[in-house]
Amino acid sequence: MHKRIYALDVPWAQHLEGSYVSREQLRRVDPSGSPYPFLDNGASELVSANHCNTAVVRWLIREHGVVLAGPEPRSLIDPVSEDQLRREARARIDEYAAWALEPTEAKPMSRWK
């Protein structure tokens, strides 16, 4: 399915990104950071990654998610505390800094990086 979407002749088709996660797994922060099936921006195949299994992703979705269809994010995700966000940031800052320097296939869609 992802390869077929990627091959479409529309600009956004090569820039989808996200993880496949069950409602149960999404509910609360997972301190182990277990990997989920993940589609990276600019990729056409799923890989196993913990990219989206973070407190900050849950906080962003819960507090600022835009619902196109389905339930409100607040009904799916427990609140994420400031302390959880701080602990995660401290633990992962070196990883984030290294990731920001990695080359990407996403071209101009990754200028924010």
C-alpha positions in Angstrom: 0.0 0.0 0.0 2.7 2.5 0.9 4.7 1.9 -2.3 1.5 2.5 -4.3 0.8 5.7 -2.5 4.4 6.9 -2.9 4.2 6.3 -6.6 1.2 8.6 -7.1 2.0 11.7 -9.1 1.1 14.2 -6.3 3.7 16.0 -4.2 2.4 15.0 -0.8 2.5 11.2 -1.6 6.2 11.1 -1.0 6.0 13.0 2.3 3.7 11.0 4.5 5.0 10.1 7.9 3.6 8.3 10.9 3.5 5.2 13.0 1.0 2.3 13.4 0.1 2.0 17.1 -2.8 0.4 18.9 -5.2 2.5 21.0 -3.9 0.7 24.1 -0.3 1.5 23.3 -1.2 5.2 22.5 -3.0 5.7 25.8 0.0 6.5 28.0 3.7 7.3 27.8 5.8 4.1 27.3 9.1 4.6 29.2 10.7 1.7 27.3 10.2 3.5 24.0 9.3 0.2 22.2 9.4 0.5 18.4 6.3 0.6 16.2 5.9 0.1 12.4 6.9 3.6 11.1 6.8 5.3 7.7 9.4 8.0 7.5 9.0 11.2 5.4 10.3 10.4 1.9 10.1 6.6 2.4 7.9 4.0 0.7 8.4 1.1 3.2 7.7 0.7 6.8 10.5 0.1 9.3 10.5 -0.7 13.0 11.3 2.6 14.9 10.6 4.3 18.2 10.4 7.6 16.4 6.8 8.3 17.5 6.8 6.5 20.8 7.6 9.5 22.9 6.1 11.7 25.6 6.4 14.8 23.3 4.6 13.1 20.4 1.7 12.1 22.7 1.6 15.6 24.2 1.5 17.3 20.8 -1.2 15.0 19.5 -3.3 15.3 22.7 -2.9 19.1 23.1 -2.7 20.3 19.4 -4.0 17.4 17.3 -6.4 18.3 14.5 -9.2 15.8 14.1 -10.2 15.0 10.5 -12.3 12.1 11.4 -12.8 10.0 14.6 -12.5 10.8 18.3 -10.8 13.7 19.9 -7.2 13.0 20.9 -7.9 13.9 24.5 -10.2 10.8 24.7 -7.4 8.6 23.4 -4.3 9.8 25.3 -3.8 10.4 29.0 -2.4 13.8 30.0 1.4 14.1 29.7 3.1 16.0 32.6 5.7 18.6 32.3 7.9 16.3 34.4 7.5 13.5 31.8 8.5 15.9 29.0 11.5 17.3 30.9 12.8 13.8 31.8 12.5 12.6 28.2 14.2 15.8 26.8 17.1 15.4 29.2 17.5 11.7 28.3 17.3 12.1 24.6 18.9 15.5 23.8 22.1 13.9 22.4 20.0 11.6 20.2 17.9 14.5 18.9 21.0 16.6 18.1 22.6 13.7 16.1 19.4 13.1 14.2 19.1 16.7 13.2 22.5 16.4 11.4 21.6 13.3 9.5 21.0 13.6 5.7 17.4 13.1 4.5 15.8 12.0 1.3 12.8 14.3 2.0 14.5 17.3 0.4 12.7 20.6 0.9 10.0 19.0 3.0 12.6 18.7 5.8 13.8 22.3 6.0 12.4 22.5 9.6 14.9 19.9 10.6 
